[in-house]
Amino acid sequence: MREILVTIPAEPQHKIYLEHAASEAAGSDQFHFTYVSQKDVTQEMVERSEFILGNVKPEYLKSARNLKLMQLDSAGAAPYIVPGIMPAGAQLANATGAYGLAISEYMLGAVLMLMKKLDRYYKNMESHEWKDEGKVNSIMNSVTLVIGLGDIGGQFARKMHALGSHVIGVRRNRAKRPDYLDELHQMDELDHLLGRADIVACSLPGTPETEHLLNRERIDRMKDGALLLNVGRGSLIPTEDLVNALRSGKLGGAAIDVAEQEPLPKDSPLWDAPNLLITPHVSGNYHMQQILETVVEIAAENLKAVLTGCKIENEVDFQTGYRKFCGPEDND
């Protein structure tokens, strides 16, 4: 009996779909599916599993000698690429493609909220104040710098371009410029681009290379009054540097769905920083049904791929934490 552990919050129709995918790919092989929430996963469950669909505690994988596929239900893979975590021979895939729609819409909403000062008007409403908050800005004719052009950054770039922003993309590798970008640059050009942008949007994974990428020195290079969005990992921006930039007015506003420390402590200075939207890492998650549907589809396709000896999608590079580079059209 081949063991498949599923921590994706599968609904009845998803269970049927996954089980059909396995039987279709492997024919006469017998499978035993275990469906369990991530918090209830045990080391024993992981150790006996040949396929894991959904995240588990990384340390449980060290002794998972039977494992052939670790299919994450997250886009980020940083805890799983630490040397010694993944057993030899096992493949690791992420859920890139599932979160772009939801998170890019969150980012667009945050930009509009900050540009139009909607947060201030909401506060005024609570205190029954009829108060004009003054001048606002527009996405039309703005300059947007998108750092990270995977599914999330790419979908946000498309939306901003459609609304009339001049969109500059930054990515790791050289590639053909897609039509939704007005300019495409590589990461080593970042310092020269920051001062041009009205909006800087970050959707990078947590890796040694991205840690504190937007520190005080780089924030100082940004345009005065610019907006900063971070939906990737909290390690990208040092907390103190972000707070100081907001308090000083260097940044006109910011929206973060991630923080250096999560959950964010009640005494964090971020809570009281001006013009800052904080959300508790919920811009993706499973709050939108389409995310769950896509994660299940990715998991089913990769399960079939391993069972039939084919190449999996979204395979993670253990050196970088990104998807493996596929060629000039791959826009991570």
C-alpha angles and dihedrals in degrees: 000000000000113000123224119183116200121192094163105111091250120189121213094271091050092053090054090048094050094045091049090050091055096046092044092053100041103034111196096015115116119228133195114203120202115194114196139148116257093247091055098050114121130205089244092057091052095046094055095045124104093185128028119194110192134018125305132176104292094224090062090066096064092084098034095116094163095055118124101161132026105188109188121208089210130076091224119076104173099122091050099054094059107121112263096023103092115056117241114274096018119124122226123207132175132210099251108159096040101082108037097093097049097041096043089053089050089052093049090049091051092051092051092046092053096040094049094038091234091153090060093049090050090054090048090052091053090054092042093243121154095204134154110226095197135228124012136191135234135227088221109096092003123129117238122193112200114195109198120026105204121120094300099043092040094053091047090050090052092052094048092047091051090054093054104265121141099240123207117190127203123195140161100249136042112260144156111282112249117224094250091065122075090196135014124200139167126248095259088066094056097104091058093050103048095078092058099058131094089188126032114193123188127194101161128142122243108266134141088259094055098042109120090351089149099047128153093282093055094042087054088058091058123098114271109262095016122151122240126203126187121184098147115072130330092231089074094077125039108235095227093050092051093048093049093048091053095044093049093047092241086126117047090208145324141209122204129182090178136048139192089250120036127225087037108238116246090239095052112129088226091078091065099038112121123249093010128136113202122189123177101246092286105123089102116012114111097299091113115059092217090065091060092046092052095045090053091049092051091048093049093049093049092046089055091045094056093044091052097040095249130137115275125229123242094017109180122233107229091210098054107019089231128107111280110273109256102183143285095321094054104104104191 
